[in-house]
Amino acid sequence: MSYEENIEEKTVDTAANDEKNGEFAGEKAENFKANEDFAEKSSEDGAFQAEDNVADSEDAGGSVPEQKKIEELEQKLAELNDQYLRKTADFENFRKRIVKEKQEAVEFANQSLLLDLIAILDDFERAISSAASSAKTEADFDAFCDGIVMIEKRLLGQLENKWGLKRFDSAGAPFDPGRHEALFMEKSAQVNEPTVQEDFAKGYTLKDRVVRTAKVKVLMPEA
């Protein structure tokens, strides 16, 4: 083999070796890149797994306080419901008591007045008994009449001083439709305006309010 052929053959072998070395380096670089990508992906998966573990841990830890809070709210609701039922029962008892007291107040409103009238009835009873057992003389009759007059004054005094009930006289007063009820009317030249001539039944006021008009005879002026 000549020197030139030997040199050419070596050159060919060197080129072939360089080509093989380049392919090997490329494969090695690709393997390194693949390993790098795998490591990065493994790192990301590990991070995600760690985050999931933390979240699961937080959920597991947070479920206990939430359950406790629900139990506390249920207990509070039960207490409020019990208080509501008690208040409702108390109010119903209060309402019944008020209704009963109001009814009793209406039924016994005049109890004190009736007790005063009972005392006057006792006086009448004693006067009648005394008149029946005494001699039928004029003096006895006068005494009986005086006793009746005294009883009337006592009754009027109690009604006026204690209860505000007053009796008013109307004879000679101008006719007032708010205080008088005319049972009879008569023309008269002696009056210039309608005037009460006579009381048939006295009128009464209760604390200045007319509770019963007087029944009267009225004189009317002549036209």
LOGUBA-264708 format. One record per residue: residue number from 1; x, y, z of N, C-alpha, C in turn; residue in three letters. Coordinates in nm, 3 decimals. Layout:
BEGIN
    nr      n.xx      n.yy      n.zz     ca.xx     ca.yy     ca.zz      c.xx      c.yy      c.zz   rest
   NUM         X         Y         Z         X         Y         Z         X         Y         Z    ALA
...
***
This chain:
BEGIN
    nr      n.xx      n.yy      n.zz     ca.xx     ca.yy     ca.zz      c.xx      c.yy      c.zz   rest
     1     0.089    -0.118     0.000     0.000     0.000     0.000     0.091     0.120     0.000    MET
     2     0.049     0.217    -0.081     0.130     0.337    -0.093     0.104     0.429     0.025    SER
     3     0.186     0.523     0.041     0.175     0.621     0.153     0.048     0.700     0.139    TYR
     4     0.010     0.737     0.020    -0.109     0.818    -0.002    -0.234     0.739     0.034    GLU
     5    -0.235     0.608    -0.004    -0.353     0.527     0.026    -0.367     0.509     0.175    GLU
     6    -0.251     0.494     0.242    -0.257     0.478     0.388    -0.312     0.603     0.453    ASN
     7    -0.272     0.716     0.410    -0.320     0.843     0.465    -0.469     0.859     0.440    ILE
     8    -0.515     0.825     0.323    -0.657     0.837     0.287    -0.742     0.744     0.371    GLU
     9    -0.687     0.621     0.395    -0.764     0.525     0.475    -0.777     0.573     0.618    GLU
    10    -0.671     0.628     0.672    -0.676     0.681     0.809    -0.774     0.798     0.819    LYS
    11    -0.773     0.877     0.715    -0.864     0.993     0.715    -1.008     0.947     0.716    THR
    12    -1.035     0.841     0.638    -1.172     0.787     0.634    -1.211     0.730     0.771    VAL
    13    -1.116     0.657     0.833    -1.146     0.599     0.966    -1.169     0.706     1.068    ASP
    14    -1.091     0.813     1.062    -1.107     0.923     1.158    -1.244     0.990     1.143    THR
    15    -1.282     1.008     1.018    -1.414     1.070     0.993    -1.527     0.983     1.045    ALA
    16    -1.506     0.850     1.022    -1.611     0.758     1.070    -1.618     0.760     1.220    ALA
    17    -1.502     0.762     1.284    -1.501     0.767     1.431    -1.566     0.897     1.482    ASN
    18    -1.532     1.006     1.416    -1.592     1.135     1.459    -1.744     1.131     1.445    ASP
    19    -1.791     1.069     1.338    -1.937     1.062     1.318    -2.002     0.980     1.426    GLU
    20    -1.936     0.865     1.462    -1.990     0.781     1.568    -1.989     0.853     1.700    LYS
    21    -1.877     0.923     1.727    -1.868     0.998     1.854    -1.976     1.107     1.861    ASN
    22    -2.006     1.169     1.747    -2.111     1.274     1.745    -2.247     1.215     1.774    GLY
    23    -2.274     1.098     1.714    -2.404     1.034     1.740    -2.415     0.994     1.885    GLU
    24    -2.303     0.943     1.944    -2.306     0.904     2.084    -2.330     1.024     2.175    PHE
    25    -2.266     1.136     2.141    -2.285     1.259     2.221    -2.428     1.309     2.212    ALA
    26    -2.488     1.296     2.091    -2.627     1.340     2.077    -2.721     1.255     2.159    GLY
    27    -2.694     1.123     2.154    -2.781     1.034     2.234    -2.766     1.064     2.382    GLU
    28    -2.640     1.091     2.421    -2.616     1.121     2.562    -2.686     1.249     2.604    LYS
    29    -2.682     1.349     2.515    -2.749     1.477     2.545    -2.900     1.457     2.555    ALA
    30    -2.953     1.373     2.464    -3.098     1.348     2.470    -3.136     1.275     2.597    GLU
    31    -3.051     1.179     2.637    -3.078     1.107     2.762    -3.073     1.201     2.883    ASN
    32    -2.976     1.291     2.880    -2.964     1.387     2.990    -3.087     1.477     2.997    PHE
    33    -3.134     1.522     2.877    -3.254     1.608     2.871    -3.375     1.533     2.924    LYS
    34    -3.387     1.404     2.886    -3.501     1.324     2.932    -3.497     1.308     3.082    ALA
    35    -3.373     1.281     3.134    -3.360     1.268     3.279    -3.395     1.398     3.352    ASN
    36    -3.355     1.509     3.292    -3.384     1.640     3.352    -3.535     1.665     3.354    GLU
    37    -3.603     1.631     3.242    -3.749     1.649     3.236    -3.818     1.559     3.338    ASP
    38    -3.769     1.435     3.352    -3.829     1.341     3.449    -3.813     1.392     3.592    PHE
    39    -3.694     1.446     3.619    -3.669     1.498     3.755    -3.760     1.617     3.784    ALA
    40    -3.775     1.705     3.682    -3.861     1.823     3.702    -4.006     1.782     3.724    GLU
    41    -4.051     1.682     3.642    -4.189     1.636     3.657    -4.210     1.569     3.792    LYS
    42    -4.110     1.491     3.836    -4.119     1.424     3.966    -4.125     1.528     4.078    SER
    43    -4.048     1.637     4.061    -4.049     1.743     4.163    -4.187     1.810     4.170    SER
    44    -4.246     1.837     4.049    -4.379     1.898     4.046    -4.484     1.807     4.108    GLU
    45    -4.476     1.677     4.075    -4.571     1.581     4.132    -4.558     1.574     4.282    ASP
    46    -4.433     1.580     4.329    -4.412     1.578     4.474    -4.469     1.701     4.541    GLY
    47    -4.454     1.816     4.474    -4.510     1.940     4.531    -4.662     1.933     4.537    ALA
    48    -4.720     1.884     4.424    -4.866     1.871     4.423    -4.914     1.775     4.531    PHE
    49    -4.841     1.663     4.546    -4.879     1.566     4.648    -4.868     1.627     4.787    GLN
    50    -4.766     1.707     4.808    -4.749     1.773     4.939    -4.863     1.871     4.965    ALA
    51    -4.900     1.946     4.860    -5.011     2.040     4.876    -5.139     1.966     4.908    GLU
    52    -5.165     1.853     4.838    -5.285     1.775     4.865    -5.285     1.723     5.008    ASP
    53    -5.167     1.679     5.053    -5.158     1.628     5.190    -5.188     1.738     5.291    ASN
    54    -5.136     1.859     5.263    -5.163     1.972     5.353    -5.311     2.005     5.354    VAL
    55    -5.374     2.008     5.235    -5.517     2.039     5.225    -5.598     1.934     5.299    ALA
    56    -5.562     1.804     5.277    -5.635     1.698     5.348    -5.619     1.713     5.498    ASP
    57    -5.498     1.752     5.539    -5.474     1.770     5.682    -5.558     1.884     5.736    SER
    58    -5.567     1.993     5.658    -5.649     2.107     5.702    -5.795     2.069     5.709    GLU
    59    -5.844     1.993     5.608    -5.984     1.951     5.610    -6.012     1.862     5.729    ASP
    60    -5.922     1.771     5.754    -5.941     1.679     5.867    -5.939     1.755     5.997    ALA
    61    -5.851     1.855     6.008    -5.844     1.932     6.131    -5.961     2.028     6.146    GLY
    62    -6.017     2.081     6.032    -6.126     2.179     6.039    -6.261     2.116     6.062    GLY
    63    -6.277     1.986     6.034    -6.408     1.923     6.050    -6.449     1.914     6.196    SER
    64    -6.352     1.900     6.285    -6.384     1.889     6.428    -6.442     2.019     6.483    VAL
    65    -6.379     2.136     6.461    -6.441     2.261     6.510    -6.577     2.289     6.449    PRO
    66    -6.596     2.256     6.320    -6.725     2.278     6.258    -6.834     2.193     6.323    GLU
    67    -6.802     2.069     6.351    -6.898     1.981     6.418    -6.932     2.032     6.557    GLN
    68    -6.831     2.080     6.627    -6.853     2.135     6.761    -6.940     2.260     6.753    LYS
    69    -6.916     2.342     6.652    -6.996     2.464     6.635    -7.141     2.430     6.606    LYS
    70    -7.163     2.327     6.524    -7.300     2.284     6.493    -7.370     2.235     6.620    ILE
    71    -7.298     2.159     6.701    -7.358     2.110     6.826    -7.392     2.225     6.920    GLU
    72    -7.304     2.326     6.927    -7.332     2.442     7.012    -7.455     2.518     6.963    GLU
    73    -7.467     2.534     6.830    -7.583     2.604     6.774    -7.712     2.526     6.800    LEU
    74    -7.706     2.394     6.787    -7.825     2.313     6.815    -7.865     2.324     6.961    GLU
    75    -7.766     2.326     7.051    -7.797     2.341     7.193    -7.857     2.478     7.221    GLN
    76    -7.802     2.582     7.157    -7.856     2.717     7.174    -7.999     2.726     7.122    LYS
    77    -8.026     2.663     7.009    -8.161     2.661     6.953    -8.258     2.593     7.047    LEU
    78    -8.215     2.482     7.107    -8.302     2.411     7.201    -8.332     2.497     7.323    ALA
    79    -8.231     2.571     7.372    -8.252     2.659     7.487    -8.348     2.772     7.452    GLU
    80    -8.332     2.831     7.334    -8.421     2.940     7.293    -8.564     2.890     7.275    LEU
    81    -8.579     2.771     7.220    -8.712     2.714     7.203    -8.778     2.689     7.338    ASN
    82    -8.700     2.641     7.435    -8.753     2.619     7.569    -8.795     2.750     7.633    ASP
    83    -8.713     2.854     7.616    -8.748     2.985     7.670    -8.875     3.040     7.605    GLN
    84    -8.888     3.018     7.474    -9.009     3.065     7.404    -9.134     2.997     7.457    TYR
    85    -9.125     2.866     7.478    -9.241     2.792     7.529    -9.277     2.839     7.669    LEU
    86    -9.177     2.866     7.751    -9.203     2.914     7.887    -9.268     3.053     7.885    ARG
    87    -9.215     3.141     7.800    -9.272     3.275     7.789    -9.416     3.270     7.738    LYS
    88    -9.441     3.181     7.642    -9.577     3.167     7.589    -9.673     3.120     7.697    THR
    89    -9.629     3.024     7.777    -9.714     2.974     7.886    -9.738     3.082     7.990    ALA
    90    -9.633     3.158     8.023    -9.648     3.267     8.121    -9.744     3.372     8.071    ASP
    91    -9.733     3.406     7.942    -9.823     3.508     7.886    -9.967     3.461     7.885    PHE
    92    -9.989     3.333     7.854   -10.125     3.279     7.853   -10.185     3.282     7.994    GLU
    93   -10.104     3.246     8.094   -10.153     3.252     8.232   -10.183     3.396     8.274    ASN
    94   -10.096     3.488     8.231   -10.118     3.630     8.262   -10.247     3.680     8.197    PHE
    95   -10.270     3.640     8.071   -10.392     3.684     8.001   -10.517     3.631     8.071    ARG
    96   -10.514     3.504     8.111   -10.629     3.448     8.181   -10.655     3.519     8.313    LYS
    97   -10.545     3.550     8.384   -10.561     3.619     8.512   -10.620     3.759     8.493    ARG
    98   -10.575     3.829     8.389   -10.627     3.963     8.362   -10.775     3.957     8.327    ILE
    99   -10.813     3.859     8.244   -10.954     3.844     8.207   -11.040     3.818     8.330    VAL
   100   -10.991     3.730     8.419   -11.065     3.698     8.541   -11.077     3.819     8.631    LYS
   101   -10.967     3.893     8.650   -10.971     4.012     8.734   -11.063     4.119     8.676    GLU
   102   -11.062     4.132     8.544   -11.150     4.231     8.480   -11.297     4.193     8.500    LYS
   103   -11.326     4.064     8.484   -11.464     4.018     8.504   -11.508     4.040     8.649    GLN
   104   -11.419     4.010     8.743   -11.453     4.031     8.883   -11.469     4.179     8.914    GLU
   105   -11.386     4.263     8.851   -11.398     4.408     8.873   -11.533     4.460     8.825    ALA
   106   -11.581     4.406     8.712   -11.711     4.448     8.662   -11.823     4.398     8.753    VAL
   107   -11.810     4.271     8.796   -11.917     4.213     8.878   -11.926     4.277     9.017    GLU
   108   -11.810     4.318     9.071   -11.808     4.371     9.207   -11.773     4.520     9.211    PHE
   109   -11.792     4.589     9.099   -11.756     4.730     9.093   -11.837     4.813     9.191    ALA
   110   -11.962     4.777     9.212   -12.051     4.855     9.298   -12.063     4.795     9.438    ASN
   111   -11.969     4.710     9.475   -11.978     4.645     9.605   -11.979     4.746     9.720    GLN
   112   -11.888     4.843     9.713   -11.880     4.942     9.821   -12.008     5.025     9.828    SER
   113   -12.062     5.064     9.713   -12.187     5.141     9.712   -12.301     5.060     9.770    LEU
   114   -12.307     4.935     9.733   -12.415     4.850     9.783   -12.405     4.830     9.934    LEU
   115   -12.283     4.824     9.985   -12.266     4.813    10.131   -12.320     4.938    10.201    LEU
   116   -12.297     5.054    10.140   -12.352     5.178    10.197   -12.505     5.176    10.194    ASP
   117   -12.561     5.125    10.084   -12.707     5.120    10.073   -12.766     5.019    10.172    LEU
   118   -12.691     4.913    10.201   -12.739     4.814    10.298   -12.756     4.879    10.435    ILE
   119   -12.661     4.967    10.470   -12.673     5.037    10.598   -12.798     5.125    10.602    ALA
   120   -12.831     5.187    10.488   -12.953     5.269    10.483   -13.077     5.180    10.493    ILE
   121   -13.074     5.065    10.430   -13.187     4.972    10.440   -13.207     4.926    10.585    LEU
   122   -13.097     4.911    10.657   -13.109     4.877    10.799   -13.184     4.986    10.875    ASP
   123   -13.153     5.112    10.841   -13.223     5.223    10.907   -13.372     5.221    10.875    ASP
   124   -13.406     5.196    10.748   -13.547     5.187    10.712   -13.616     5.074    10.789    PHE
   125   -13.548     4.959    10.799   -13.607     4.846    10.870   -13.635     4.880    11.015    GLU
   126   -13.541     4.946    11.080   -13.561     4.984    11.220   -13.674     5.084    11.235    ARG
   127   -13.682     5.179    11.140   -13.788     5.280    11.148   -13.925     5.216    11.131    ALA
   128   -13.935     5.124    11.036   -14.064     5.058    11.012   -14.103     4.971    11.131    ILE
   129   -14.006     4.901    11.188   -14.035     4.817    11.305   -14.079     4.902    11.424    SER
   130   -14.013     5.015    11.440   -14.048     5.103    11.551   -14.189     5.159    11.534    SER
   131   -14.224     5.197    11.411   -14.358     5.253    11.386   -14.465     5.147    11.405    ALA
   132   -14.434     5.021    11.368   -14.534     4.914    11.382   -14.559     4.876    11.527    ALA
   133   -14.455     4.888    11.612   -14.471     4.846    11.751   -14.517     4.957    11.845    SER
   134   -14.508     5.080    11.801   -14.547     5.192    11.886   -14.695     5.222    11.873    SER
   135   -14.745     5.303    11.967   -14.888     5.341    11.965   -14.915     5.428    11.844    ALA
   136   -15.034     5.412    11.788   -15.072     5.486    11.668   -15.126     5.624    11.707    LYS
   137   -15.037     5.710    11.750   -15.076     5.846    11.785   -15.013     5.941    11.687    THR
   138   -15.058     6.063    11.691   -15.004     6.164    11.600   -14.857     6.191    11.629    GLU
   139   -14.821     6.189    11.757   -14.681     6.211    11.793   -14.593     6.100    11.740    ALA
   140   -14.643     5.978    11.748   -14.565     5.866    11.694   -14.547     5.877    11.543    ASP
   141   -14.649     5.920    11.476   -14.642     5.936    11.332   -14.541     6.044    11.295    PHE
   142   -14.545     6.156    11.372   -14.447     6.263    11.345   -14.305     6.214    11.366    ASP
   143   -14.286     6.134    11.469   -14.152     6.080    11.494   -14.110     5.986    11.382    ALA
   144   -14.205     5.908    11.333   -14.175     5.818    11.221   -14.133     5.897    11.098    PHE
   145   -14.207     6.005    11.070   -14.174     6.088    10.954   -14.037     6.154    10.971    CYS
   146   -14.008     6.199    11.091   -13.877     6.259    11.115   -13.764     6.157    11.093    ASP
   147   -13.791     6.034    11.135   -13.691     5.930    11.114   -13.667     5.902    10.967    GLY
   148   -13.774     5.902    10.888   -13.760     5.879    10.743   -13.681     5.992    10.679    ILE
   149   -13.711     6.116    10.723   -13.639     6.232    10.668   -13.490     6.222    10.700    VAL
   150   -13.459     6.181    10.821   -13.319     6.166    10.860   -13.248     6.060    10.776    MET
   151   -13.320     5.951    10.750   -13.260     5.845    10.667   -13.233     5.897    10.525    ILE
   152   -13.327     5.973    10.471   -13.308     6.029    10.337   -13.188     6.121    10.333    GLU
   153   -13.174     6.206    10.434   -13.060     6.298    10.437   -12.928     6.221    10.446    LYS
   154   -12.930     6.116    10.528   -12.807     6.036    10.541   -12.770     5.971    10.408    ARG
   155   -12.870     5.918    10.341   -12.844     5.854    10.212   -12.791     5.954    10.110    LEU
   156   -12.856     6.069    10.101   -12.812     6.172    10.006   -12.671     6.220    10.039    LEU
   157   -12.644     6.234    10.170   -12.511     6.279    10.211   -12.402     6.180    10.170    GLY
   158   -12.427     6.051    10.190   -12.328     5.950    10.150   -12.309     5.947     9.999    GLN
   159   -12.418     5.952     9.925   -12.407     5.948     9.778   -12.333     6.069     9.724    LEU
   160   -12.355     6.184     9.787   -12.289     6.305     9.737   -12.143     6.312     9.780    GLU
   161   -12.116     6.288     9.909   -11.980     6.305     9.960   -11.886     6.193     9.917    ASN
   162   -11.938     6.071     9.909   -11.852     5.957     9.880   -11.851     5.918     9.733    LYS
   163   -11.962     5.939     9.666   -11.975     5.891     9.528   -11.992     6.003     9.425    TRP
   164   -12.009     6.126     9.469   -12.022     6.238     9.375   -12.157     6.249     9.310    GLY
   165   -12.258     6.180     9.366   -12.393     6.186     9.309   -12.471     6.296     9.380    LEU
   166   -12.519     6.394     9.303   -12.591     6.508     9.360   -12.731     6.517     9.299    LYS
   167   -12.825     6.556     9.384   -12.961     6.580     9.337   -12.978     6.731     9.320    ARG
   168   -13.043     6.770     9.211   -13.062     6.914     9.187   -13.212     6.945     9.175    PHE
   169   -13.245     7.064     9.225   -13.382     7.115     9.215   -13.397     7.195     9.087    ASP
   170   -13.515     7.191     9.027   -13.537     7.258     8.899   -13.648     7.362     8.904    SER
   171   -13.730     7.362     9.005   -13.843     7.455     9.012   -13.793     7.599     9.007    ALA
   172   -13.849     7.678     8.912   -13.812     7.818     8.897   -13.694     7.840     8.804    GLY
   173   -13.625     7.734     8.761   -13.509     7.749     8.673   -13.552     7.750     8.526    ALA
   174   -13.477     7.819     8.441   -13.508     7.815     8.298   -13.501     7.671     8.247    PRO
   175   -13.592     7.642     8.154   -13.596     7.506     8.101   -13.469     7.477     8.021    PHE
   176   -13.406     7.363     8.051   -13.283     7.321     7.983   -13.303     7.177     7.935    ASP
   177   -13.311     7.155     7.804   -13.335     7.018     7.754   -13.228     6.919     7.797    PRO
   178   -13.107     6.968     7.829   -13.002     6.878     7.874   -13.019     6.834     8.019    GLY
   179   -13.101     6.906     8.096   -13.120     6.874     8.237   -13.265     6.838     8.271    ARG
   180   -13.358     6.877     8.182   -13.501     6.860     8.213   -13.571     6.783     8.103    HIS
   181   -13.669     6.706     8.145   -13.759     6.636     8.054   -13.900     6.688     8.080    GLU
   182   -13.957     6.758     7.981   -14.087     6.822     8.000   -14.198     6.718     7.984    ALA
   183   -14.272     6.693     8.094   -14.387     6.604     8.088   -14.515     6.682     8.057    LEU
   184   -14.521     6.807     8.103   -14.637     6.893     8.078   -14.588     7.031     8.042    PHE
   185   -14.667     7.100     7.959   -14.638     7.239     7.923   -14.767     7.319     7.938    MET
   186   -14.749     7.444     7.982   -14.865     7.530     8.005   -14.829     7.673     7.969    GLU
   187   -14.920     7.741     7.898   -14.899     7.881     7.863   -14.914     7.967     7.987    LYS
   188   -14.831     8.070     7.996   -14.839     8.159     8.112   -14.788     8.297     8.073    SER
   189   -14.860     8.399     8.119   -14.817     8.537     8.093   -14.713     8.582     8.195    ALA
   190   -14.684     8.500     8.294   -14.593     8.540     8.400   -14.446     8.512     8.366    GLN
   191   -14.422     8.443     8.256   -14.283     8.411     8.219   -14.252     8.464     8.080    VAL
   192   -14.125     8.500     8.063   -14.079     8.550     7.934   -14.000     8.444     7.855    ASN
   193   -13.973     8.332     7.919   -13.901     8.222     7.856   -13.950     8.092     7.918    GLU
   194   -13.930     7.979     7.852   -13.972     7.851     7.912   -13.909     7.834     8.050    PRO
   195   -13.994     7.810     8.149   -13.948     7.800     8.287   -14.011     7.679     8.354    THR
   196   -13.929     7.611     8.435   -13.978     7.495     8.509   -14.066     7.542     8.623    VAL
   197   -14.189     7.492     8.624   -14.280     7.529     8.732   -14.277     7.428     8.847    GLN
   198   -14.263     7.299     8.813   -14.273     7.196     8.916   -14.188     7.074     8.881    GLU
   199   -14.128     7.018     8.987   -14.054     6.892     8.972   -14.147     6.774     9.000    ASP
   200   -14.154     6.681     8.903   -14.224     6.555     8.932   -14.124     6.448     8.981    PHE
   201   -14.002     6.456     8.932   -13.893     6.366     8.976   -13.763     6.444     8.966    ALA
   202   -13.687     6.440     9.074   -13.562     6.516     9.078   -13.461     6.463     8.976    LYS
   203   -13.377     6.555     8.934   -13.266     6.516     8.846   -13.139     6.494     8.927    GLY
   204   -13.045     6.418     8.870   -12.921     6.386     8.940   -12.801     6.405     8.846    TYR
   205   -12.690     6.451     8.907   -12.563     6.461     8.834   -12.459     6.375     8.905    THR
   206   -12.371     6.317     8.826   -12.259     6.240     8.880   -12.131     6.310     8.838    LEU
   207   -12.070     6.377     8.938   -11.948     6.456     8.912   -11.971     6.555     8.798    LYS
   208   -12.077     6.632     8.815   -12.116     6.741     8.722   -12.168     6.691     8.588    ASP
   209   -12.188     6.565     8.570   -12.250     6.513     8.448   -12.391     6.466     8.481    ARG
   210   -12.487     6.510     8.400   -12.626     6.472     8.423   -12.643     6.324     8.392    VAL
   211   -12.683     6.246     8.493   -12.705     6.104     8.474   -12.854     6.071     8.469    VAL
   212   -12.937     6.164     8.520   -13.081     6.149     8.504   -13.144     6.287     8.499    ARG
   213   -13.218     6.312     8.392   -13.284     6.442     8.379   -13.404     6.449     8.473    THR
   214   -13.437     6.572     8.513   -13.553     6.592     8.600   -13.681     6.590     8.515    ALA
   215   -13.783     6.528     8.568   -13.913     6.525     8.498   -13.996     6.640     8.554    LYS
   216   -14.033     6.731     8.464   -14.087     6.861     8.510   -14.210     6.903     8.432    VAL
   217   -14.276     7.006     8.490   -14.383     7.079     8.421   -14.326     7.215     8.384    LYS
   218   -14.349     7.255     8.260   -14.285     7.377     8.207   -14.393     7.481     8.174    VAL
   219   -14.363     7.605     8.215   -14.448     7.720     8.177   -14.388     7.783     8.052    LEU
   220   -14.475     7.803     7.950   -14.431     7.860     7.824   -14.487     8.003     7.812    MET
   221   -14.406     8.097     7.765   -14.457     8.236     7.749   -14.564     8.240     7.640    PRO
   222   -14.661     8.332     7.660   -14.767     8.349     7.559   -14.709     8.424     7.441    GLU
   223   -14.756     8.390     7.324   -14.707     8.455     7.203   -14.757     8.599     7.195    ALA
***
